[in-house]
Amino acid sequence: FFERLPAHVQPVVFFESTHRILKTLEALNDVYPEATVYLARELTKLHETLHVGAAGELLTELTATPVTKKGEFVVVVDTSAAK
Protein backbone atom coordinates (compact mmCIF):
# COMPACT_ATOMS: atom_id res chain seq x y z
CA PHE A 1 0.00 0.00 0.00
CA PHE A 2 2.61 2.57 1.02
CA GLU A 3 4.77 1.93 -2.05
CA ARG A 4 1.95 3.37 -4.18
CA LEU A 5 1.73 6.69 -2.33
CA PRO A 6 4.07 8.64 -4.67
CA ALA A 7 1.33 8.54 -7.29
CA HIS A 8 -0.83 10.67 -4.98
CA VAL A 9 -0.30 14.41 -5.16
CA GLN A 10 -2.73 15.04 -2.30
CA PRO A 11 -2.25 13.69 1.21
CA VAL A 12 -3.67 10.22 1.85
CA VAL A 13 -6.12 9.78 4.73
CA PHE A 14 -7.07 6.49 6.38
CA PHE A 15 -8.15 5.01 9.71
CA GLU A 16 -5.90 2.74 11.75
CA SER A 17 -6.64 0.75 14.90
CA THR A 18 -4.67 1.15 18.09
CA HIS A 19 -3.59 -2.48 17.70
CA ARG A 20 -1.87 -1.81 14.34
CA ILE A 21 -0.68 1.80 14.62
CA LEU A 22 2.90 0.98 15.64
CA LYS A 23 3.36 -1.49 12.76
CA THR A 24 1.85 1.05 10.36
CA LEU A 25 4.31 3.72 11.52
CA GLU A 26 7.19 1.25 11.15
CA ALA A 27 6.13 0.51 7.56
CA LEU A 28 5.75 4.21 6.76
CA ASN A 29 9.16 4.92 8.25
CA ASP A 30 10.71 2.21 6.06
CA VAL A 31 9.14 3.51 2.84
CA TYR A 32 8.87 7.29 3.47
CA PRO A 33 11.02 8.35 6.44
CA GLU A 34 10.70 12.05 5.53
CA ALA A 35 6.95 12.15 4.89
CA THR A 36 4.89 14.29 7.24
CA VAL A 37 2.42 12.17 9.19
CA TYR A 38 -0.53 13.51 11.17
CA LEU A 39 -2.08 11.24 13.80
CA ALA A 40 -5.41 12.34 15.24
CA ARG A 41 -7.23 10.50 17.97
CA GLU A 42 -10.52 11.04 19.80
CA LEU A 43 -11.51 13.77 17.33
CA THR A 44 -14.26 16.10 18.56
CA LYS A 45 -14.02 14.62 22.06
CA LEU A 46 -12.69 15.91 25.37
CA HIS A 47 -9.35 14.07 25.13
CA GLU A 48 -8.63 14.83 21.46
CA THR A 49 -4.97 14.48 20.52
CA LEU A 50 -2.98 15.40 17.43
CA HIS A 51 0.60 14.33 16.75
CA VAL A 52 2.58 15.64 13.76
CA GLY A 53 6.00 14.59 12.53
CA ALA A 54 7.94 12.02 10.59
CA ALA A 55 6.83 8.41 11.08
CA GLY A 56 9.99 7.56 13.02
CA GLU A 57 9.46 10.47 15.42
CA LEU A 58 5.84 9.49 16.01
CA LEU A 59 6.84 5.86 16.49
CA THR A 60 9.29 6.90 19.22
CA GLU A 61 6.67 9.15 20.82
CA LEU A 62 3.94 6.50 20.87
CA THR A 63 6.31 3.81 22.09
CA ALA A 64 7.30 6.01 25.05
CA THR A 65 3.68 6.64 26.06
CA PRO A 66 1.21 3.76 26.30
CA VAL A 67 -1.56 3.81 23.72
CA THR A 68 -5.08 3.13 24.95
CA LYS A 69 -6.43 -0.02 23.35
CA LYS A 70 -9.75 1.61 22.46
CA GLY A 71 -10.69 3.70 19.46
CA GLU A 72 -8.80 4.39 16.28
CA PHE A 73 -6.45 6.88 14.73
CA VAL A 74 -7.07 9.08 11.72
CA VAL A 75 -3.79 9.01 9.79
CA VAL A 76 -2.87 11.63 7.19
CA VAL A 77 0.29 11.00 5.16
CA ASP A 78 1.76 13.83 3.09
CA THR A 79 4.50 12.48 0.82
CA SER A 80 4.98 15.75 -1.07
CA ALA A 81 8.02 16.66 1.06
CA ALA A 82 9.47 13.13 0.85
CA LYS A 83 11.42 13.06 -2.39
Number of C-alpha atoms within 10 A of each C-alpha: 6 13 10 7 17 15 8 11 10 12 15 14 13 9 14 16 14 16 14 11 19 19 12 17 23 16 17 22 19 13 15 25 18 19 20 18 27 19 20 17 18 15 13 8 8 7 8 10 13 13 15 13 16 21 27 20 16 20 19 12 13 15 11 9 8 8 12 9 9 10 11 19 21 16 22 17 22 22 21 15 9 13 8
